[in-house]
Amino acid sequence: MHLSERARSIQESAIRKLDAAVNRFPEVHFHRMNIGQPDVPTPAAVLAALAAADGPVLAYGPASGLLECRDAAAAFHSRTSPGLTREHVVVTQGGSEALLFAMVALCDPGDEILVPEPYYTNYNGFATFAGARVVPVPTHLDQGFAIPEDDVLDTLVTPRTRIFLFANPGNPTGAVYGADQLRRVAAWAKRRGLWLVADEVYRAIWFNEPPLSALNLKDHEDHVIIVDSTSKTFSACGLRVGFLISRNLTLMERVERLGQARLGPQPRGQRAAIAALNLPDSYYEEVRHIYRARVDAMMDALAQIPGVSFHRPEGAFYSMVRLPVPDTERFARWLVEEFRDTTSGRPESVVVAPGPGFYADPSKGRDEIRLAAVREESQLRRAVAVLGAGLQAYRG
Ligand SMILES: Cc1ncc(COP(=O)(O)O)c(C=O)c1O
């Protein structure tokens, strides 16, 4: 029986790889620091809208999303990027589908997408769906994961390069690109005739300065797409509502066709998204407050462990952390399968995401792990203490 090469080549999720091993040890309390699944309660208004009845028939919705939902997203983003209307917004099934649509709309088979590395691993899968290929742009923990200078970027461009894709704030890095850096990259992308796709699914979660939306990069605005999502901001990963937004109406007409090919996203989820988008500003402050406290707790605890280095996140809720071990894949598996901290009276261990999964070349990031601050502070402090104990035991 023939199965496609395309499906085979999609890599197993680095983040979920250890799950099967974790399930073999139900007696162990695992601190899950490997998955970006927040435990913050979804706002009551969103849950109420989701529960409201749809009427006697569960009908299809429009391909690009309910007009009210597109209006709500346009109004929301117009607060920081004025002039957006429903024509600039398509509702998608999560930010994931928006990323997929962006790649399919912009790339032909064999085209290339530049992405600062380390990066969110599912970009590889979306690119494979689109017949395209991710070309990594190296960035480094010691330099705060800054985007390299133009002459370095130039060396990575080929006649097949179509997109410069970046997440801001970043997953797995927690880095936020400042306005100057973004304007420089936009000017470079314009010179090279490339689209900018900004993955802004973490844009509401920042700790120092609010990240500049790529929708405000005036000079290149006709070649910018942003991806947004209800998943992280509203702690609604299961809602599966996201947005593709661009001021380029020719592109948006193509995206509408992609939407028609899969029929519209779920109307009920979109009604819940409207409730989310209408939450007051105080909601966002609360979310930032929660994640700032968590990230601070996690990083302060990590700073106590000898030999560990990291870039303190400026946004999102992840950190790439360098450990004094040569191979974090082995170390992460050892933590799950062998290490048990019994000091609290029950066996505990910790699940981390090994670094190589966030690099195109898995020989990179071998001394790094990604940690997610998606539990409340005391649990995070305990998780990091267990990690520290594991590290000490592993190194003998
Ligand atoms: C950087 C980044 N982009 C996109 C997504 C996909 O999010 P969604 O749940 O909206 O599909 C994630 C999910 O973790 C992510 O980390």
The ligand as a Gaussian input file, in Angstrom:
#p B3LYP/6-31G(d) Opt

LIG

0 1
 C        4.411000      30.309000      17.881000
 C        3.094000      29.609000      17.729000
 N        2.357000      29.841000      16.646000
 C        1.185000      29.226000      16.446000
 C        0.687000      28.320000      17.360000
 C       -0.604000      27.629000      17.065000
 O       -1.612000      28.084000      17.855000
 P       -3.145000      27.760000      17.623000
 O       -3.603000      27.040000      18.845000
 O       -3.775000      29.098000      17.495000
 O       -3.293000      26.947000      16.391000
 C        1.428000      28.040000      18.519000
 C        0.945000      27.057000      19.495000
 O        1.592000      26.697000      20.447000
 C        2.659000      28.700000      18.706000
 O        3.421000      28.476000      19.788000

